[in-house]
Amino acid sequence: MTRKYQRQQGVELSAEQEELAQRIYQRLRSKMDEELLAMVRLMASKADHEIFGPGEFELHDKLNDVGATILEESANERSKKGVLR
């Protein structure tokens, strides 16, 4: 029987998928910590009236960049195993 892994977001993964997820996570962890700190600093730098509106949109842009980084790393990790993008 194939063991399934269920994580915080309710995504059920096979053992192989969980292994892939963990490899990607380990590769991205320090970079994502830096990005998270940069986002928190961005929001801390905003005046109360700037949190929503300008600050919100700047944060949204940074989150999109993080998502793009995750997509790129996921594709790179899969291509190492011969799975084409």
C-alpha positions in Angstrom: 0.0 0.0 0.0 1.3 3.5 -0.9 1.7 5.7 2.1 0.1 9.1 1.7 1.3 12.3 3.3 -1.2 15.0 4.2 0.1 18.4 5.1 -1.3 21.7 6.4 -3.2 22.7 3.3 -4.9 19.3 3.0 -2.8 18.3 0.0 -2.4 14.5 -0.1 1.0 13.4 -1.4 2.5 10.1 -2.2 5.9 9.2 -0.6 7.7 10.2 -3.9 5.8 13.5 -4.0 6.6 14.3 -0.4 10.3 13.6 -1.1 10.2 16.0 -4.0 8.4 18.6 -1.8 11.0 18.2 0.9 13.9 18.6 -1.5 12.4 21.8 -3.0 11.7 23.1 0.5 15.3 22.5 1.7 16.7 24.3 -1.4 14.4 27.3 -0.9 14.3 27.6 2.9 17.0 30.1 3.4 16.0 32.2 0.4 12.4 32.2 1.6 13.5 33.2 5.1 15.3 36.2 3.6 12.2 37.1 1.4 9.9 36.8 4.4 12.1 39.1 6.5 12.2 41.6 3.6 8.3 41.5 3.3 7.9 42.0 7.1 10.4 44.9 7.0 8.5 46.4 4.1 5.3 46.4 6.1 7.0 47.7 9.2 8.3 50.6 7.2 4.8 51.7 6.2 2.9 54.4 8.0 -0.6 53.3 9.3 -2.3 54.9 6.3 0.1 53.1 3.8 -0.5 49.5 5.0 -3.5 49.1 2.8 -3.3 50.4 -0.7 0.4 51.1 -1.6 1.9 48.7 1.0 -0.6 46.0 0.2 0.2 46.2 -3.5 4.0 46.1 -2.9 3.5 43.1 -0.7 1.4 41.4 -3.3 4.1 42.0 -5.9 6.7 40.4 -3.6 4.4 37.4 -2.9 4.1 36.9 -6.7 7.9 36.9 -7.0 8.1 34.3 -4.2 5.5 32.2 -6.1 7.6 32.5 -9.3 10.7 31.4 -7.5 8.9 28.3 -6.1 7.6 27.5 -9.6 11.0 27.8 -11.1 12.7 25.6 -8.4 9.9 23.0 -8.8 10.5 22.8 -12.5 14.2 22.7 -12.1 14.0 19.9 -9.5 11.7 17.8 -11.8 13.9 18.3 -14.8 16.8 16.8 -12.9 14.7 13.5 -12.9 14.1 13.7 -16.6 10.6 15.2 -16.4 10.3 17.8 -19.1 8.9 21.2 -18.4 
